[in-house]
Amino acid sequence: MSSLTSKTFALRLAAASAFACVALAPALAPVAAYADASEPAAQQIDSFDSALIRTMKTSGGPEARAKTITPAVEATFDFPTMLGFAVGPSWATASADDKAALTAAFRKFTVASYAKNFSGYSGQKITVDPNVLTRLPDKLVKTTLSDGSSNVVLAYRMRQSGGIWKVIDVLYNGSISQLTTQRSDFSATVASGGIKALIAKLDGQTQKLMAG
């Protein structure tokens, strides 16, 4: 994984260019620390963190890493709910076909973002805080990405979907909301060109990410 500073990460998150695309300097052996097994929301993030580590270990280019991370991304994120927040009122009035196409494009973009940014590992440690906060109807699961000398804290806002806790937002250092920053970008694109314009934009960004 290429080395990114915390500031760079914050800027990328604010620009909605990736999901939690943090990179840390070499240090500890790659580990996903397991939270209390009685907390399903924390366990969901544990599983996702383990998949991130497997992705970093995957040899080959973006296509190989995308194949590794895809099942975890699909299991962890609630894309329709996220798009409902990010797109705004236009989401509610979009056709079923447009919603399906945009959800697919958003999913591919998310996978490509992880495949691009988690391109190798050099000892990073990911720790899940077992003390999950409940903010009805949501839960907040915090993780710490550490290189042994500095930490980056991510908080995953989760909500039940079909009886499963899924991510609906990611907060950097507890204050920078991915959904808030994406809403500005996504809604502006939809306002100027409609849902199909946003699909085309995401597809173009995905192609660039997967190009290597």
Buried (B, 14 or more C-beta within 10 A) or exposed (E): BEEBBBEBBBEBBBEBBBBBBBBBBEBEEBBBBBBEEEBBBBBBBBBBBBBBBBBBEBEEBBEEBBBBBBEBBEEBBBBBBBBBBBBBEBBEEBEEEBBEBBBBBBBBBBBBBBBBBBBEBBBBBBBBBBEBEEEEEBBBBBBBBBBEEEBBBBBBBBBBBEEBBBBBBBBBBEEBBBBBBBBBBBBEBBEEEBBEBBBBBBBEBBEEBBEE
